[in-house]
Amino acid sequence: MTLILSNDDIAKVLTMRETIDALERAYQELAREEAVCRPRIDIRIPTADPEKTYQWGTMEGGSISGYFAIRMKSDIVYEQTYAGTRTQEKYCVRPGLYCGLIMLFDIQNGEPLAIINDGYLQHMRVGADSAIGTKYMAREDAAVVGMIGSGGMARSHAEAFAAVRDIKRIQVYSPTKEHREAYAAEITERLGIETVAVDDPADAYRGADIVAGCTDASIPVVFGRYIEDGTHITCVGGALDGDALERIDRALRLGSAPAPVGLPEFAVHDEAIAYEAAGGRPPRRELQAGSVRGHGIVAEDRAVFLQQLLAGEQGRPSPTAVTYSARGNIQGAQFFAVAGRAYEMAKAKGLGRDLPTEWLLQDIRD
């Protein structure tokens, strides 16, 4: 049987610690060339609404340890200005609904093992990435987080940072007062960490050992003028402004997808590769030169790869250094690792719904 696993099923078994451990194992497999993945690829097609675009996105990877996974997203995307910030919005069918699926396969016989909603797992794997970066680059005594954003990613990141550092306080800023206050109340109760909502973004940075951009903004949200010495930075939504980029003394990149076999010139560091049916429209902003999304290696002249740290190279250069960490374009490796572990735990607990595997097979050679 092929398991159908919902977000609720995954939430019952997948912890932040399990996610971090699964990702670290996958990254070690990539370093040993026992796993493989590719960058995210997006296909964009104009819709009848000139302000909206259909976007299909996939990322995939697998390992000799047993699993292959592909994650697929079907979105209508558009941008809007909200509370003075430019944000990217998305939905499937109607606002508030989304279509993101992970298909998990057994590499030994090709069997489709599971079809999994990606929402909960997605938040956990992104938070775990930031936790791994923090583990290697933040000061050992880091205890205060400046959180920019108060949505789902900000929630998983609070849990992620607490898994690798003894976090005492979170200072959260987001444009909507009710949202940041609700976040502060929830995190204080759920994680037992003092969390305070601040009305001025500068106050989120004050005394912060870790600053995290966790928004849906399509403009810079982490500003160098506020960053204090010794800070570790992560940013999974929005971007760093020019001053923040200049402040970085050492940047950790967790990895880059390998080049295709026999085509080393096709190797890219970009997080995503996009193909677009323009339909007479100008290219979307993130495809243009000078994109604020910051594809490629951040602070490349000051960058170090996780593989180098695993081999013994130094990460943080000094207690007062400003450091940064980012995943790179190895999303595909995340999904086989985390989805595979979640599948094992969910199956052991009897979770999910069975779909006859034969419904997904055929006797005509393709």
N, C-alpha and C positions, 0 to 999 in steps of 0.2 A: 504494500500500500504506500502511496505518496501522501505525506502529511500536509494538511493545510493549517498553517499556524498564524493566528491573529496577533495583533499588538498586545492584547491582554494575555495571551498564552506566553509570549516572549517575556513580558514584564514579570510574570510569576517565577521565572527561572534565571533570567540574565541579570547578574549583578555587575556593578562597576568593576570590581576586582576581577571577576571572570573575563570581562571585556578587555581590560588592560593586559591581563596575562595572555589571552588569545592573540592580541595584536603584537605583543612583544615576540611571541613565538613565530608569528608569521613574518615579521620583519627580519628575524634571525634567519629564517628559511630563505627569504629573498637574498640576503647577504651571502648565503652559501649556494645560491643558484638552485635551490631545491623547490622554489616556488616561482611563479611568473604572474605578471599582470600587465595591464595596459592602462594608459590614461583614460579618463572619461571622454566619451565621444557624444556630442549633442548634434541632433538634426533639427533645424528650425525651418518652419514653413509659415508664410503669412496667412492670417485668417481674414474673414470678411470684415472684421473690426480692425482698422488701421493701427489702433493702439495696442493690439494684442497679437501674440505669436504662439503658434503651437510648437512645443519643444519636446522631443523624445531624447532621453539620455540613457546611456548604458555604461557600465563599468564591470570588469570581470577579471577573474584570476583563479588560480588553483595551485595545488601543492602535491608533491609525492606523499605527503602525510595522509591524503585520502579524499579531499573534497575539491570540487570546482563550483564556483557560484557566479551568476550574473545578476546584477541589480539593474532594474529597468524602471524608468519614470516617464509618465505621460502627463504633461502639464500644459496649461494655458498660462503664459507669463506676460506680465506687463509691469510698468513702473508707475508709481504715484508719489506725490509729495504729501507727507504726513508730519504734522508738528514741526515743520521746517526741515525735515530730513527726506531725502529721496530714497525710496525703498523699492525693492523688487518684490512683487506679489505673484502668487501662482495659485492655481486650482485645477481640479479635474471635474468636469460636468457642471459644477456650480461652486461658488466661493464657500470655503469651509470643508470641501471634500478634496481628497488627493489620491492619486494612483501611483504607488511605488511598490514594486514586488521584487523579491529575491527568489531565484530558482536555484536550488542546491542539488548537486549531482555527485554520485559515487564515481571516482576516477577508475576504479577497478573494472566495473562492468557498464558504466555509462548510465546507470539507473537514476531517474529523477526521484530524489528522496523527499523533497519538500518544496512548497510554494509558501513564501512567508511575507506578510506585510512588513514594510521596511521602516515604518515611522519610529517605533520605540528603539529598535536596534540602531537606526540612523543617529538618533540623539546620543545614544550610549557610545557608539564607536567614535564620534567626533569628540566627545568629552574625554574619552580614553586617550585619544591622540594628544590632546593638550596635557593630560596627566603625565604621559610618557615624556613629553618635552619638558615639563616642569620637574619631573623626577631627575632628569639629567642636567638641567640648566639653572633652575632656581636655587637660591641660597637654602642651605639646610634648615635655617631658622625662619624661613618664610612663613608668615602667620596671618597676614592681612591681604585680602583680595579686593581690588577695585574692579567691579563688574559693570561693564557697559552693555546694557540690555537686560530684559527681564522676562524673556520668553522661554521656550522649551530648551534651547541650547544653553541659556544661562542657568537653568535648573540642573541639567546634566553636568555642566562644568563645575558647579559648586560641589557636587558629589565627587567628581573626578579629582579636583584639587585636594579635597579632604582625604582621598585615598592614598595620596603620596606625600602630603605635608600636614603638620598639625595646625590646621587653620582655626584661628580664634575669632576672626571678624571678617565680614563681607560688607563692603560699601557699594551699594547698587544705584546706578543712575540709568533711567530711560526717559524718553520725552513725556510719557503719560504718567502723571502722579499716582493715579489709582493702580496702575500696573506695577510700578516699582514698590509701592507700599504693600500690595498683595504678595509680591515676590518675597519681600523682607519678612513678612509674617509667616509665610509658608516655610521658607528655608530655616528660619529660627526654630520653628516647631519640629520640622521633619529631621533636620540634621543636628539640632542642638548647637548651632553656630550663631553667635550674635550677628544679626544682619540688619543693617540700617539703610533706609532709603534717603538719598541726598537730593537736594533740589538743584544743585549746581554741579555740572559734570566734573569740575575741577576738584570737588570734594571727594569724588570717588578715587582719585589718584593719591590724595594726601595720605602719606604714611603707608601706601600700599607696596607690598613686596611682589605681588603678582597683579598685572593688569590684563583683563580679558575682554576683547571685543566680541560680543555674542549678539549680533543684531541682524536684521534683514536689510540693512542699508546698502545702497549701491554707491556710497561716497565714503570718504575717510571718517572713522569714528574714534580712532586712537591718535591723540595729539601729543607731539613731542614736547610742547611747552609745559605740559603738566607732569611729565615722567620724572621721577626722582632717581637718584643714583641707586644702583643695586636692584632695580626692578627687573622682573622677568615678564615678557609680553607674549600673549597669544592673541590671535585674531581670526575668527572663523566666519565672521559676517561683517561687511564693511571693509575697511582697509586702514593702514597706517598712513598718516600724512607725511610729507617730506621731512619735517623736523623729526618725527619719530624714527623714520628710516635712518636719519643721520645719527641718532642717539645710540643705535645698536652697536655694541662692541663685538658680539659673537652671535651668530644665527645658526640654529640647529635645523637641518632638514632631515626628516625621518627617512626619506628615500626618493628615488626616481625610478620610473618604470624602465625596463630595459628596451633597447632598440630591437626591431624585428630581426629575425635571423637573416644574416647576409645583407642587411641594409642599415649599417651603422649611422648613415647620414639621416635616417628617419628618427633618431633619438630626439626627444623633446623633454623639456622640464616643465612645460605648461601643465597646469592642473587639468585643463579641458581642451579638446580640439573640437571645433564646431564647423559644421557644414550648413549652408543656408541657401534656401530658395528665396532670393530677395524680392521677387515680384515687383521690381521697380523701386523698392524702398531703399533708403540709405542703410548701411550696415548698422546693426545694433551696437551700442556704445562699447560693450565689452569686447567686440571684435576689432575695434579701431586701435591704432597705435596710441601708446600712452594710456592704456586702460587703467582705471583706478583699481581694478581687481587684483593687480599685482601678480599676474602669472609669472612663472619662472622662479628662479632661486632668489629669495629675498636677501638683500645685502650680500650678494654673491662673493664679493671680495673679502668678506668676513665670515663666510659660511663654513660649517663643518657638517658632515653626514653622520647619522647614527652608526653606520658601519665603522667609521673611524673611532667613535667613542667606544664601541664594543671591543675594538682592537687596542684600546688603552690610551687614545689621544685625549687631551684635556678638553673639557667643555667650557665651564665658566672660568674666564681668565682671572677674576678677582672678585672680592665681596662687593665692590662698588660698581662693577661692570653692569651695563644694561644688556640683557640677553633676550633672545627671541626664539620661538620654535614654531615650526609648521610641518604639516604632514608631507607635502610634496604631491606627486601624482600617482600614488600607489593605492588609491581607493579600492581597486579590484581585489587586492590582497586582503583588505579588511573584511570583505563580505564572505569569502570562503572560510576565513578563520572564525569570525564571530558567529555567522549563521550556522556553521558546522557545530560549534560548541553549544549554541542555543538549541539546535535540533536534537543533539544527544540528550540534553537535560530534559527537554520537553517530552521526548519519546519515553524516557525513563519514568516520567510522572504520568504518562497516559494522557497528555494534553493534545489538543488539536483535533481535526476531523480528517477521516480517511477518504482519500480519493483513489479509486482503483487505478493502479499504475498502468494496466493494460489500456485504459482510455487514452493514455498519452503515447502509446506505442502503435506501430503499424507493421504490416508484413510486405510493404512495397519499399524497395530500397530507394533511399533519397540521395 
